[in-house]
Amino acid sequence: MTRTLADARAAFVAAIKQDTPGADLPRLVAVLDALIAWSAARPAMLAFRPPSGRGGAAVGFQRVGAKAPFWSAQVTRGAGPKLEIHGNVGEALSDAERAAVLATLNAHSREVLVDGDRLRIGFGALKNAAAQAAVLALMERLLARDAG
């Protein structure tokens, strides 16, 4: 079943509500909306990627003309929502690029990633404006790299 972005967003927000009490909910939804707005502002480069049939609420975007995700966000029960930046867009990231991505994510997250980990950061970290700006700038660099 193909879902629209609005459907995927609604399912994602509903999943966040199951685990998130009170005041944090609007801030986590704002992170999701910022990711969606950033992606929607690049229609020549990014397109909504309907969630796969796997369980859990998910929202993601892929490069126009590509099948692989550029980024995805998923809500995991008990762990909250996380953003994953997919390093396999276009050509694989070089060791230096992957190290830069890890450094950026680690600079803004309590959960420390090591080489070989999936490139993820929790929405809790992205509630911070500086962290969100740094991650969006990182994604912008990766998108520009892949467009070249």
Number of C-alpha atoms within 10 A of each C-alpha: 7 11 13 14 18 10 13 20 20 14 17 21 20 13 20 24 17 13 15 15 9 7 8 14 15 15 15 23 19 15 21 23 13 16 21 17 11 15 23 15 10 13 12 10 18 22 20 22 24 18 21 13 8 7 10 14 22 24 27 25 24 21 24 16 10 13 11 15 20 26 23 20 22 22 25 16 13 10 9 18 27 21 23 18 23 19 19 11 20 16 9 12 17 10 10 9 13 16 14 13 21 21 14 16 25 17 13 19 17 12 13 14 16 12 10 8 9 13 20 22 25 22 24 16 19 26 18 13 11 12 19 18 13 16 21 17 13 17 19 14 12 20 18 11 13 15 10 6
